Amino acid sequence: MDRYDVVVIGAGIGGLICGIYLANAGLKVCIIEKNANVGGYCASFTRNNYKFDIGVHYLGGIKKGLLGKILEELDLKDRIQFNQFDPADKIIIDGKKIYIRADPKETIKEFIINFPKQKDNIEKFFSFIMENNFAQIYKKVSGLTFRNLLDSFFDDYELKTMIEGLTYNIGISAKFVAAITAVILYKEYLLDPGYYPIGGMQNFPDALANKFEQNGGKIVLNKEVENIFIQNKKVKGVKLTTGELINSKILISNVDANHTFKKLLNKVNSKGYNLLKKLYISPSLFVVYLGLKENLTNLTNETCNIWSFDNPIQDSYFSNLKKNLKNIPFVMVSFPSAHEYREEDKISNKSTMQIFQFAPFESKRFWEGSKDLMYQKTIERVEKILPGLKDEIKISVLATPFTFYKYTYSKNGAAFGWLSTIDQLKSTIFPWKSEISNLFFVGHWVTTGEGQGGISKVIFSARKIAMLILHEIRQKK
Ligand SMILES: Cc1cc2nc3c(=O)[nH]c(=O)nc-3n(C[C@H](O)[C@H](O)[C@H](O)COP(=O)(O)OP(=O)(O)OC[C@H]3O[C@@H](n4cnc5c(N)ncnc54)[C@H](O)[C@@H]3O)c2cc1C
């Protein structure tokens, strides 16, 4: 039986960052990952020499935000480089379009050009987001939804709709998302948006894994944890599906809380287990990955993410996901291959696209019967914004919510962990620490007080949790 100070279950970005901090502090750490690659939803895969990203298609905050700070703190800045694509996003509703640019001043101009009568309100709104710190914003928006906040700045419905669009980045509409979560998301996506790792998204988790191993950490790939074993309410280690036992003083789960309590802990009677039924999870996605016959420039010269909505954006979108299968009201299109190259060798003949829309979790059988139709409808929908797409497709790969579930064991293939409603923010709702002694959680299944926000929130939780664990260890000595 191997013995470690810490075992981390899952090599998602949360598990990797937390692992690096703990290994840096001199602990003997092992990360166990069931897949062949590290990265979880931030990993990539290759099909017919085309490289696709499973989930993450862009990152924010490398120059001015938390991700940049953490990469510097972990001495990773030289190991992984990013292209910043500008503009980062284009939001299209009914022919009206707004670009989100690398320079926030240019983004504000975009809004003012499109909505000149709202100039003052636009400036007030953006300065509220940009000039206040977390504590100031929290004081003003606590208890509000993002819609409540927008109503306090604007009365122009169309403008509000344009601003609301980006909350789809975390799978929730403005009517339900906590204002604090949306404002933090906007800070990241407006102030310093549009980063993509040179060489491909997989390079990001790979760089983290190399750093972890260089600091003495061990990564075990292609091995699945079957059970966590506990004795006298204290964790002792894990059992793998291969039957191997790994002993550890501390255990950190980077895995969905549902999977951790129901499967790995065998429904142990605990606060965490009893909470599961009460909490809402984020929705999953139907994703179309496309490899193109020719270079992307045949189709478009714009390579920013496109967020295309039917007008009006329906508040009921997320509760009607099954109905949306027949009539697709929203798609997000991104172009990973366009961003992975250095300026000097930007041309690729393996151009790729990722198209996503939200979708209901249904059985494998349901998706076997529905996915081809959904693919066809998705391509028809994207043809409206990228005419000629159909003729450019060489290969396509489809992922349903069932695929996402199988890949990470996230309940129903949830893409962003817990849903970021006002009721599900507090750090005490689903805390980093369980009542089982020495069992901790990291990643988008931990509530930190701010709501979820993809990678930036995951790394925030990972750093915080590593610091708290190290603090506890020091106190016990
Ligand atoms: C399609 C899609 C697009 C997205 N786009 C973006 C984006 O552009 N930007 C952004 O910031 N965020 C994006 N997100 C969200 C972001 O990917 C996630 O919030 C983040 O990657 C979650 O990281 P994590 O470490 O918490 O968990 P995960 O990535 O879920 O990692 C958990 C890991 O645990 C492993 N595991 C599970 N069970 C076991 C077991 N029993 N034994 C061993 N290993 C196990 C899994 O295989 C997995 O590798 C997207 C998500 C999706 C699905």
The ligand as a Gaussian input file, in Angstrom:
#p B3LYP/6-31G(d) Opt

LIG

0 1
 C      -18.354000      22.597000     -22.946000
 C      -17.790000      23.419000     -21.819000
 C      -17.212000      24.653000     -22.100000
 C      -16.637000      25.416000     -21.075000
 N      -16.015000      26.588000     -21.404000
 C      -15.353000      27.291000     -20.456000
 C      -14.544000      28.417000     -20.809000
 O      -14.403000      28.762000     -21.989000
 N      -13.892000      29.081000     -19.817000
 C      -13.975000      28.702000     -18.498000
 O      -13.355000      29.342000     -17.635000
 N      -14.738000      27.628000     -18.128000
 C      -15.398000      26.899000     -19.068000
 N      -16.120000      25.777000     -18.719000
 C      -16.211000      25.410000     -17.287000
 C      -14.899000      24.791000     -16.788000
 O      -14.456000      23.871000     -17.743000
 C      -15.092000      24.077000     -15.443000
 O      -15.729000      24.938000     -14.521000
 C      -13.749000      23.627000     -14.850000
 O      -12.919000      23.048000     -15.838000
 C      -13.992000      22.631000     -13.719000
 O      -12.754000      22.232000     -13.174000
 P      -12.685000      21.264000     -11.915000
 O      -11.246000      21.094000     -11.580000
 O      -13.577000      21.747000     -10.818000
 O      -13.340000      19.856000     -12.363000
 P      -13.281000      18.915000     -13.644000
 O      -12.746000      19.584000     -14.827000
 O      -14.643000      18.315000     -13.736000
 O      -12.247000      17.769000     -13.212000
 C      -12.583000      16.686000     -12.380000
 C      -11.649000      15.529000     -12.706000
 O      -11.907000      14.435000     -11.811000
 C      -11.788000      13.207000     -12.535000
 N      -12.511000      12.144000     -11.839000
 C      -13.868000      12.081000     -11.615000
 N      -14.162000      10.960000     -10.891000
 C      -12.980000      10.327000     -10.675000
 C      -12.647000       9.112000      -9.996000
 N      -13.588000       8.371000      -9.364000
 N      -11.335000       8.727000      -9.974000
 C      -10.374000       9.480000     -10.574000
 N      -10.642000      10.634000     -11.240000
 C      -11.922000      11.060000     -11.274000
 C      -12.410000      13.552000     -13.882000
 O      -12.023000      12.620000     -14.866000
 C      -11.863000      14.965000     -14.112000
 O      -10.635000      14.948000     -14.806000
 C      -16.686000      24.963000     -19.721000
 C      -17.265000      23.722000     -19.433000
 C      -17.794000      22.944000     -20.467000
 C      -18.363000      21.586000     -20.151000

